[in-house]
Amino acid sequence: MKNFKRYLVTSALPYANGPVHIGHLAGVYIPSDIYVRYLRLKGRKVIWVCGSDEHGVPITIKARQEGVTPQNIVDKYHNIIKNSFAQLGISFDIYSRTTSPVHYKTSSDFFRTLYDKNIFEEQVTLQYYDEEAKQFLADRYITGTCPHCQNDRAYGDQCEKCGTTLSPNDLRDPKSAITGSIPIKKETKHWYLPLNNYEGFLREWILEGHKEWKANVYGQCKSWLDLGLQPRAVSRDLDWGIPIPVEGAEGKVLYVWFDAPIGYISASKELTGDWEKYWKSEDTKLVHFIGKDNIVFHCIVFPAMLKAHGEYILPENVPANEFLNLEGDKISTSRNWAVWLHEYLEDMPGKEDVLRYVLCANAPETKDNDFTWKDFQARNNNELVAILGNFINRAIVLTDKYYGGEVPACGTLTSYDEEILQEIPRIEKSVEDNIENYRFREALREAMNLARLGNKYLADTEPWKLVKTDPERVKTILNIAIQISANLGIVCEPFMPFTAKKILRLLNSDKFGWEELGKTYLISAGHKVNKPELLFEKIEDSTIEAQLLKLENTKKSNMANEASIDPQKSSVTFDDFSKMDIRISKVLEAEKVPKTKKLLKLTVDTGIDKRVIVSGIAEFYSPEEMVGRQVLVLVNLEPRTIKGIESQGMILMAQTSEGKMVTVKPAEDIITGAYIG
């Protein structure tokens, strides 16, 4: 076993196009926080780096959908993610971002080093190009019909209906998601990392040198290597990202998979001037915490990049977890099927450690696991309240009641006392071994066994019955109970830091180091503890029902959204279409139609005349909101009389994903009366 002088821990950079959810926490951030807190308690020299991954096509798509810039999107979600991590006690040494100047320079320099060493291969390929938008289309900007399930809204990289991974060439009737036009194929040049050249190195390094890696990680790496590695593009045609720093690369940026892991290096540079010792010294242990969808990038692609560069160390371990499901269904950000961290923190104030505990106790370490709100409630009430909270409370309450809060001296030990005390260092060793081997779920179970041990000890000795008949015995019992409590204040810290702090506050004690775990004289006789407080509170059914209702509403909304997309109507001839006269019009006056809830009477200028139109939009727009608005009007629709008012035309509307009807309007002001066709 290597003797490391320092530790460098990284956690997968969360993608800044949405908040963090419990799947991310269970897979990556809680395990890595446990590991780093443990190393710090051990007095190890460690830095832990993370940050927001802020480039890539999904961010540009979201920005386009919301009518803002990509920078607006990443600024918004970077702040949400960073703040919610901090509130949960995720203790990064730095939480940076890939739009930082340091990251831009670090990534550019990294690319340039490989470029100057002639590592990359240049290839000219045919890719889809939108002539109307005058840009190459990333896979997500191409939509069409899935060849597997016939979904006509599949993307160029995946069909979200059947889950099949696709390429744009697989789609039938491909269209540009930007303009709706049919794209052409056009030549473009890109740079490729020839992973095939590193296959031999990776085989030896992983399959021979790291057989101790988790089975799911080792197995996925072996599968990829057995299939044979192929060159992978490190650039793409996009205007959002880090520009390729060579001549002739205008309009091209680093592919996000290439620049994102370099974010670990740039964050380290921001954190410390000593960063090279962490990245370039063989006596540093580098550990990547990731989810299983990132195994290939961190075990094959990034190590190949580091090897090609030549100056950096490689990871000693990549303890990836599997996926966490939610109430029996796969977590999906696009369907809003998730428990979002920032919402949890608002809904469950003061219960940060409850979530940390449940997600660790149910962590998907070897297989996919399922989070349910009923299990969350049961673990809180039956474990945190009834076991850990109960023991600490009894130890403090009895000490306060019988000795005014002063810890009594320990007298003569019985064989049972010695048996109990001998269990503490055994538990300490088991917790330590499990954390060192990335078995955090088992480590937490052993930590809770210390609280179970304390409860059993008090239940077996019954000091409340002995206080009058054998007061000296009670002193020994409560001294031991307080020592177990102090040990719990240490062992809980990696898993539940807020709880550990509360335990130490109740004991009126400073923080201990890990080396003191297992000792049975941490709190001296005569030391005064504080007044008792409950560590945890029961979670009532009504709280859980509110969370389940929120998910049920999400499910109903998803079903409604799917149902709201009507199938294509039967084809019409061009002559049929040309009969419709749609004009840019402006609303001059608006008022509610008396004795109706939905109708507005609008006076509109169509450019050819001024006319009255009755529209059922009063639920979505007030009269004041409509005045001055440009709208599209079908002007040659036969007049209809509605509530005694002749309506001459129809305002074109569309339905949002939330079911709201909105006016369809041009992207910029157009002359009133302009013909749409």
C-alpha positions in Angstrom: 0.0 0.0 0.0 1.4 3.4 -1.0 2.2 6.0 1.6 0.7 9.3 0.4 1.7 12.7 1.7 -1.4 14.5 0.4 -4.8 13.9 -1.0 -6.5 15.5 -4.0 -10.3 14.8 -4.1 -12.5 15.9 -7.0 -16.3 15.6 -7.4 -18.0 15.6 -10.8 -18.8 19.2 -11.9 -22.6 19.6 -11.8 -24.0 20.9 -15.1 -25.2 24.5 -14.7 -28.5 24.2 -16.6 -30.6 23.2 -13.6 -30.4 22.7 -9.8 -28.9 19.7 -8.0 -31.2 16.9 -7.0 -31.0 13.9 -4.6 -29.6 11.6 -7.3 -26.6 13.8 -7.7 -26.2 14.0 -3.9 -26.4 10.2 -3.3 -24.2 9.4 -6.3 -21.4 11.9 -5.8 -21.4 14.7 -3.3 -22.4 13.1 0.0 -19.9 10.2 -0.5 -17.1 12.6 -1.3 -18.0 14.9 1.6 -17.9 12.0 4.0 -14.5 10.9 2.7 -13.0 14.4 2.9 -14.4 15.2 6.3 -12.9 11.9 7.5 -9.5 12.7 6.0 -9.5 16.1 7.7 -10.4 14.5 11.1 -7.4 12.2 10.5 -5.2 15.3 10.1 -4.4 14.4 6.5 -3.3 17.1 4.0 -6.2 17.2 1.6 -7.9 19.6 -0.9 -11.3 19.0 -2.4 -12.2 20.8 -5.6 -15.4 21.1 -7.6 -17.3 23.7 -9.6 -20.0 24.3 -12.2 -19.7 22.8 -15.7 -20.9 25.7 -17.7 -20.4 24.9 -21.4 -22.1 22.7 -23.9 -25.2 22.6 -26.1 -27.9 22.0 -23.4 -27.1 25.4 -21.9 -27.4 27.1 -25.3 -30.8 25.4 -25.9 -32.1 26.5 -22.5 -30.9 30.0 -23.1 -32.7 30.1 -26.5 -35.9 28.7 -24.9 -35.8 31.4 -22.1 -34.8 34.2 -24.4 -31.6 35.0 -22.5 -27.9 34.5 -22.9 -26.0 31.3 -22.0 -24.1 33.4 -19.4 -27.5 34.3 -17.8 -28.3 30.6 -17.5 -25.0 29.6 -15.9 -24.9 32.5 -13.6 -28.4 31.7 -12.3 -27.8 27.9 -11.7 -24.2 28.3 -10.5 -25.5 30.4 -7.6 -28.4 28.1 -6.9 -26.1 25.0 -6.8 -23.3 26.7 -4.9 -25.6 28.0 -2.2 -27.6 24.8 -1.8 -24.4 22.8 -1.4 -23.2 25.2 1.3 -26.5 24.9 3.2 -26.3 21.1 3.1 -22.8 21.2 4.6 -21.0 20.0 1.5 -17.5 21.3 2.5 -15.6 21.9 -0.8 -12.3 23.8 -0.4 -13.3 25.6 -3.6 -16.4 25.6 -5.7 -15.4 27.2 -8.9 -16.8 27.4 -12.5 -15.7 26.7 -16.0 -16.4 30.2 -17.2 -13.6 31.6 -15.0 -10.6 33.3 -16.7 -8.3 30.8 -14.9 -10.2 27.9 -16.4 -10.2 29.4 -19.9 -6.4 29.8 -19.9 -5.8 26.4 -18.3 -7.9 24.6 -20.8 -6.4 26.5 -23.8 -2.9 25.8 -22.6 -3.7 22.1 -22.1 -5.1 21.9 -25.6 -2.1 23.8 -27.0 0.3 21.4 -25.3 -1.3 18.4 -26.9 -1.6 20.2 -30.2 2.1 21.2 -30.2 3.1 17.5 -29.4 1.1 16.4 -32.5 -1.2 14.3 -30.3 -4.4 15.3 -32.1 -5.7 14.0 -35.5 -7.4 16.4 -37.8 -10.4 15.1 -39.6 -12.8 16.6 -42.1 -16.3 15.2 -41.8 -19.8 15.9 -43.1 -22.1 17.3 -40.5 -25.6 18.8 -40.5 -25.7 22.5 -41.3 -28.7 24.9 -41.0 -28.5 27.2 -44.1 -31.1 29.5 -42.7 -29.4 29.9 -39.3 -25.9 29.7 -41.0 -24.5 27.3 -38.4 -23.6 23.7 -37.9 -26.0 21.8 -35.8 -25.0 20.0 -32.6 -26.9 16.7 -32.1 -29.4 18.3 -29.7 -30.3 20.9 -32.3 -31.5 18.2 -34.7 -34.9 16.6 -34.3 -36.7 14.0 -36.3 -38.5 10.6 -36.1 -37.0 7.9 -33.9 -36.4 4.7 -36.0 -37.2 2.6 -33.0 -40.5 3.9 -31.5 -41.6 6.4 -34.2 -41.5 9.3 -31.8 -41.5 12.4 -34.1 -39.8 14.6 -31.5 -36.6 12.6 -31.0 -33.2 14.4 -30.7 -30.1 13.8 -32.7 -28.4 12.2 -29.7 -31.3 10.4 -27.9 -35.0 9.6 -28.1 -36.4 10.7 -24.7 -39.5 8.6 -25.2 -37.9 5.2 -25.6 -34.4 6.1 -24.2 -32.4 4.9 -27.2 -29.1 6.5 -27.9 -29.1 7.9 -31.4 -26.9 9.7 -33.9 -28.3 12.4 -36.2 -28.0 10.0 -39.2 -30.4 7.6 -37.4 -33.3 10.1 -37.5 -35.9 10.0 -40.2 -37.0 13.4 -41.6 -34.3 15.4 -39.6 -35.1 19.1 -39.0 -33.2 21.9 -37.4 -34.5 22.7 -33.9 -33.5 26.3 -34.5 -35.4 27.2 -37.6 -37.4 24.1 -38.5 -35.7 23.9 -41.9 -34.3 20.7 -43.4 -30.5 20.8 -42.8 -27.9 19.9 -45.4 -24.6 18.0 -44.9 -21.5 20.2 -45.1 -17.8 19.6 -44.5 -16.2 20.8 -41.3 -12.8 20.2 -39.7 -12.2 19.0 -36.2 -9.5 17.8 -33.9 -9.7 14.3 -32.4 -8.0 12.7 -29.4 -6.8 9.2 -30.7 -7.9 7.1 -27.7 -7.0 4.0 -29.7 -3.3 5.0 -29.3 -3.7 4.7 -25.5 -5.6 1.5 -25.4 -2.6 -0.6 -24.5 -1.6 1.8 -21.7 -5.2 1.9 -20.3 -5.5 -1.9 -20.4 -2.4 -2.3 -18.3 -3.1 0.6 -16.0 -6.7 -0.3 -15.2 -7.2 -4.0 -15.9 -3.8 -5.0 -14.3 -3.0 -2.2 -12.0 -6.4 -1.4 -10.5 -8.2 -4.6 -9.8 -9.2 -3.1 -6.5 -11.6 -0.7 -8.1 -15.3 -1.2 -7.5 -16.8 -3.9 -9.7 -19.1 -1.6 -11.6 -16.3 0.7 -12.5 -13.8 -2.0 -13.4 -16.5 -3.8 -15.4 -17.5 -0.8 -17.4 -13.9 0.0 -18.2 -13.2 -3.5 -19.4 -16.3 -3.5 -21.6 -15.2 -0.3 -23.3 -11.6 -1.5 -23.7 -12.8 -4.9 -25.1 -14.9 -3.2 -27.7 -11.9 -1.2 -28.9 -11.4 2.6 -28.5 -11.9 5.1 -31.2 -10.7 8.7 -31.8 -12.9 11.2 -30.1 -13.5 14.8 -31.3 -12.2 17.5 -28.8 -13.7 20.4 -30.8 -17.1 21.4 -32.1 -18.8 24.1 -34.1 -20.4 26.3 -31.5 -20.3 29.9 -30.2 -20.5 29.1 -26.5 -17.3 27.6 -25.0 -13.6 28.0 -24.9 -12.2 29.0 -28.4 -9.8 26.6 -30.0 -6.5 28.4 -29.6 -5.0 27.7 -33.1 -5.3 29.4 -36.5 -8.1 28.3 -38.7 -10.4 27.3 -35.9 -12.7 30.3 -35.9 -16.2 29.4 -34.8 -15.0 26.3 -33.0 -14.7 25.7 -29.3 -13.4 22.9 -27.0 -15.9 20.1 -26.7 -17.4 20.3 -23.2 -16.2 16.8 -22.3 -12.6 17.9 -22.9 -12.7 21.2 -20.9 -14.9 20.0 -18.0 -12.4 17.7 -16.3 -9.6 20.3 -16.8 -11.9 22.3 -14.4 -10.4 20.2 -11.5 -7.0 21.6 -12.4 -8.1 25.2 -12.9 -10.0 25.1 -9.6 -6.9 23.8 -7.8 -4.9 26.7 -9.3 -7.5 29.2 -8.0 -7.3 27.6 -4.6 -3.6 27.3 -3.9 -0.3 28.3 -5.2 0.8 24.9 -4.2 -1.4 23.2 -6.8 1.4 21.5 -8.7 2.3 19.4 -5.7 -1.2 18.0 -5.8 -1.3 17.4 -9.5 2.3 16.5 -10.4 3.7 14.6 -7.4 3.5 10.8 -7.2 3.1 11.0 -3.4 -0.4 12.6 -4.0 -3.5 10.4 -4.0 -6.0 11.6 -6.6 -9.5 10.3 -6.1 -12.4 11.1 -8.5 -16.0 10.9 -7.1 -18.5 10.5 -9.9 -21.8 8.9 -11.0 -21.8 5.8 -13.3 -22.6 8.0 -16.3 -19.2 9.5 -16.0 -17.1 6.4 -15.6 -15.7 6.3 -19.1 -14.7 10.0 -19.1 -12.9 9.7 -15.7 -11.3 6.3 -16.1 -10.5 6.2 -19.9 -10.8 9.6 -21.5 -9.3 12.0 -18.9 -6.5 9.6 -18.0 -5.6 9.4 -21.7 -5.6 13.2 -21.8 -3.3 13.4 -18.7 -1.0 10.7 -20.1 -0.8 12.5 -23.4 0.1 15.8 -21.6 2.8 14.0 -19.6 3.1 16.1 -16.5 0.1 15.0 -14.4 -0.6 12.1 -12.0 -3.4 9.7 -12.7 -6.3 8.8 -10.3 -5.7 6.1 -7.7 -9.4 5.4 -7.5 -12.7 6.4 -9.1 -15.4 5.1 -6.7 -18.5 5.7 -8.9 -21.9 5.0 -7.6 -24.9 3.7 -9.5 -28.2 5.7 -10.0 -30.8 6.6 -7.4 -34.4 6.3 -8.5 -37.4 8.3 -7.0 -40.5 6.5 -5.9 -39.9 3.6 -8.3 -39.2 5.8 -11.4 -36.0 7.1 -12.9 -35.1 10.6 -11.9 -35.6 12.9 -14.9 -34.7 16.6 -15.0 -36.7 17.1 -18.2 -39.8 15.7 -16.6 -39.2 17.5 -13.3 -39.2 14.0 -11.6 -36.8 14.8 -8.8 -36.4 16.1 -5.3 -34.4 19.3 -5.8 -32.0 20.2 -3.1 -32.8 23.9 -3.0 -36.5 23.0 -2.6 -35.8 20.4 0.1 -33.9 23.0 2.1 -36.9 25.3 1.9 -39.5 22.6 2.7 -37.4 20.9 5.5 -35.6 23.6 7.4 -33.1 22.2 10.0 -33.2 18.7 8.5 -30.0 18.8 6.5 -28.6 15.8 8.3 -31.8 13.8 7.8 -31.3 14.0 4.1 -27.6 13.3 4.3 -28.3 10.3 6.6 -31.0 8.8 4.4 -29.1 9.2 1.1 -26.0 7.6 2.6 -28.0 4.8 4.3 -29.7 4.0 1.0 -26.7 4.9 -1.3 -26.6 3.2 -4.7 -23.1 1.9 -4.1 -23.3 -1.4 -5.9 -26.7 -1.2 -7.7 -29.5 1.3 -8.5 -31.5 2.1 -5.4 -34.8 3.8 -4.8 -35.6 6.8 -2.7 -39.2 7.0 -1.2 -40.6 9.6 1.1 -42.1 6.8 3.3 -38.6 5.3 3.8 -37.2 8.8 4.5 -39.8 9.2 7.2 -39.2 5.8 8.7 -35.4 6.2 8.8 -35.8 9.6 10.6 -38.4 8.4 13.1 -37.1 4.8 13.7 -33.4 5.4 13.5 -32.4 9.0 14.0 -35.0 9.8 16.6 -35.4 6.4 18.3 -31.8 5.3 18.3 -29.3 8.2 18.0 -31.4 11.0 19.3 -32.8 8.8 22.1 -29.5 7.7 23.4 -27.9 11.2 23.5 -30.9 12.6 25.1 -31.1 9.9 27.8 -27.4 10.3 28.6 -27.6 14.1 29.0 -31.0 14.1 30.7 -29.9 11.5 33.4 -26.6 13.4 34.0 -28.5 16.6 34.3 -31.1 15.1 36.6 -28.9 13.2 39.0 -25.7 15.3 39.0 -26.8 18.8 38.0 -25.0 18.3 34.6 -21.6 17.4 36.1 -20.1 14.2 34.6 -19.6 11.7 37.5 -16.4 9.8 38.1 -16.1 6.3 36.7 -15.8 3.7 39.5 -15.0 0.0 39.4 -15.9 -1.6 36.0 -17.9 -4.8 35.8 -17.1 -7.4 33.1 -20.2 -6.1 31.2 -18.8 -2.5 31.3 -15.5 -3.7 29.9 -17.3 -5.6 27.2 -19.2 -2.5 26.2 -16.1 -0.3 26.2 -14.2 -2.9 24.1 -16.8 -2.5 21.4 -16.0 1.2 20.9 -12.5 0.7 19.3 -13.9 -2.2 17.3 -16.6 0.0 15.8 -14.0 2.8 15.2 -11.8 0.4 13.2 -14.7 -0.9 11.2 -15.9 2.6 10.3 -12.4 3.6 9.3 -11.8 0.5 7.2 -15.1 1.0 5.4 -14.5 4.7 4.7 -11.0 3.9 3.4 -12.5 1.4 1.0 -15.4 3.8 -0.1 -18.1 1.7 1.6 -19.8 4.6 3.2 -23.2 2.9 3.6 -21.6 0.2 5.8 -19.5 2.8 7.6 -22.6 4.7 8.6 -24.3 1.5 9.7 -21.4 0.8 12.0 -21.4 4.4 13.3 -25.1 4.0 14.2 -24.2 0.7 15.9 -22.4 2.8 18.5 -25.7 4.6 19.3 -27.4 1.2 19.4 -24.7 0.0 21.8 -25.3 3.0 24.1 -29.1 2.4 24.1 -28.6 -1.3 24.9 -26.1 -0.4 27.7 -28.6 2.0 29.4 -31.5 -0.4 28.9 -29.5 -3.3 30.4 -28.1 -1.4 33.3 -31.2 0.7 34.1 -29.5 3.4 36.1 -32.9 5.1 36.9 -33.6 2.0 39.1 -30.2 1.9 40.8 -30.0 5.6 41.7 -31.3 5.0 45.2 -29.9 1.5 45.9 -26.4 1.8 44.2 -25.5 5.4 43.4 -21.8 4.6 42.9 -22.8 2.1 40.1 -25.0 4.8 38.5 -22.0 7.1 38.4 -20.0 4.6 36.4 -22.9 3.9 34.0 -23.5 7.6 33.2 -19.7 8.2 32.9 -19.6 5.5 30.3 -22.8 6.8 28.6 -21.1 10.2 28.3 -17.9 8.7 26.8 -20.0 6.9 24.2 -21.8 10.2 23.5 -18.4 11.9 22.9 -17.4 9.2 20.6 -20.6 9.7 18.7 -19.7 13.3 18.4 -16.6 12.2 16.5 -17.9 9.4 14.4 -21.0 11.3 13.2 -19.1 14.2 11.9 -18.3 12.9 8.4 -21.9 11.7 7.9 -23.9 14.3 9.8 -21.8 17.3 10.6 -24.7 19.4 12.0 -25.6 16.6 14.4 -22.0 16.1 15.5 -21.8 19.8 16.3 -25.0 19.6 18.3 -23.7 16.6 20.3 -20.5 18.4 21.1 -22.5 21.5 22.1 -24.7 19.4 24.4 -21.5 17.9 25.9 -20.0 21.4 26.2 -16.9 20.1 24.4 -14.5 21.2 21.7 -14.1 19.2 18.5 -12.1 16.0 18.7 -9.8 14.5 16.1 -10.3 11.1 14.6 -7.4 9.7 16.6 -9.4 10.2 19.8 -12.3 8.0 18.5 -12.4 4.7 20.5 -11.0 6.3 23.7 -13.1 6.0 26.8 -11.9 9.0 28.8 -12.7 11.9 26.4 -14.9 13.8 28.9 -13.3 14.2 32.4 -15.1 13.8 35.7 -16.6 17.0 37.0 -17.0 18.5 33.5 -20.4 20.1 33.2 -22.6 19.4 30.2 -25.3 21.7 28.9 -29.0 21.4 29.3 -30.6 18.6 27.2 -32.1 19.3 23.8 -33.6 16.9 21.2 -31.3 16.1 18.3 -34.1 15.2 16.0 -37.9 15.5 15.8 -40.4 13.1 14.4 -41.6 13.7 10.9 -45.4 13.6 10.7 -47.5 12.0 8.0 -48.8 15.3 6.8 -45.2 16.5 5.9 -44.7 13.3 3.8 -48.1 13.6 2.2 -47.2 17.1 1.1 -44.1 15.9 -0.7 -46.0 13.0 -2.3 -48.7 15.4 -3.5 -46.0 17.5 -5.1 -44.7 14.5 -7.0 -48.3 13.5 -7.9 -48.9 16.9 -9.4 -45.7 16.7 -11.3 -46.8 13.3 -12.7 -50.2 14.8 -13.7 -48.6 17.8 -15.3 -46.3 15.5 -17.4 -49.3 13.5 -18.5 -51.2 16.6 -19.4 -48.2 18.0 -21.4 -47.8 14.7 -23.3 -51.5 14.7 -24.0 -51.5 18.4 -25.1 -49.3 17.7 -28.1 -51.9 16.9 -30.7 -51.0 14.6 -33.5 -50.4 16.1 -37.0 -53.7 16.8 -38.8 -54.3 15.5 -42.3 -52.3 17.1 -45.1 -53.6 20.2 -46.9 -52.8 21.5 -50.3 -50.8 24.7 -50.8 -54.0 26.2 -52.2 -55.8 25.4 -49.0 -53.1 27.1 -46.9 -52.9 30.1 -49.2 -56.6 30.8 -48.6 -55.7 31.9 -45.0 -54.9 35.6 -44.5 -52.8 36.0 -41.3 -51.7 39.5 -40.5 -49.5 41.3 -37.9 -52.0 43.3 -35.9 -52.0 45.6 -32.9 -54.4 45.6 -30.0 -55.8 49.2 -29.6 -58.5 48.6 -26.9 -59.4 45.7 -24.6 -62.2 45.1 -22.1 -63.8 42.2 -20.4 -67.1 40.8 -21.8 -69.7 41.3 -19.1 -71.0 38.1 -17.3 -68.2 36.0 -18.7 -64.9 34.7 -17.1 -62.9 33.9 -20.2 -63.8 36.5 -22.8 -62.1 39.7 -23.8 -63.4 42.2 -26.4 -60.5 43.5 -28.3 -60.3 46.3 -30.9 -57.4 45.6 -33.2 -55.7 47.4 -36.0 -55.0 44.8 -38.7 -53.3 47.2 -41.1 -56.3 46.9 -43.5 -59.0 48.1 -41.0 -59.9 48.3 -37.4 -62.2 45.6 -36.1 -63.5 43.8 -33.0 -62.4 40.3 -32.0 -63.8 38.3 -29.1 -61.1 36.0 -27.6 -61.2 33.5 -24.7 -58.0 34.7 -23.1 -59.3 36.6 -20.0 -57.9 33.9 -17.7 -54.4 34.5 -19.0 -54.3 38.2 -19.9 -55.8 41.3 -18.3 -57.2 44.0 -20.6 -54.3 46.2 -19.6 -51.8 43.6 -20.6 -53.3 43.2 -24.1 -53.4 46.9 -25.1 -50.4 47.8 -27.3 -49.5 44.1 -27.9 -48.7 42.8 -31.4 -50.6 39.6 -32.3 -51.2 37.4 -35.2 -54.8 37.5 -36.5 -56.6 35.3 -39.0 -58.4 38.2 -40.7 -60.5 36.3 -43.3 -62.3 34.0 -40.9 -66.0 34.2 -41.2 -67.5 36.5 -38.6 -69.2 34.9 -35.6 -71.6 36.5 -33.0 -70.4 35.7 -29.4 -72.4 37.1 -26.5 -74.1 39.5 -28.8 -70.8 40.8 -30.2 -69.8 40.2 -33.8 -66.2 38.8 -33.8 -64.3 39.4 -37.0 -61.3 37.1 -36.9 -59.2 35.0 -34.6 -56.1 35.7 -32.6 -53.6 32.9 -32.9 -52.5 31.4 -29.6 -50.3 28.6 -28.3 -50.3 26.5 -25.1 -47.3 26.4 -22.8 -46.1 23.2 -21.0 -48.0 24.5 -17.9 -51.2 24.7 -19.9 -51.3 28.5 -20.2 -52.5 30.1 -23.4 -50.1 32.7 -24.8 -50.2 35.0 -27.8 -47.9 34.2 -30.7 -45.9 37.3 -31.6 -43.0 38.2 -33.9 -39.5 38.3 -32.4 -39.3 42.0 -33.2 -41.7 44.8 -34.0 -43.1 44.5 -37.6 -45.2 46.9 -39.5 -48.9 46.5 -38.7 -50.7 44.7 -41.5 -47.7 42.6 -42.6 -48.9 39.4 -44.2 -47.7 36.1 -42.7 -47.2 33.4 -45.3 
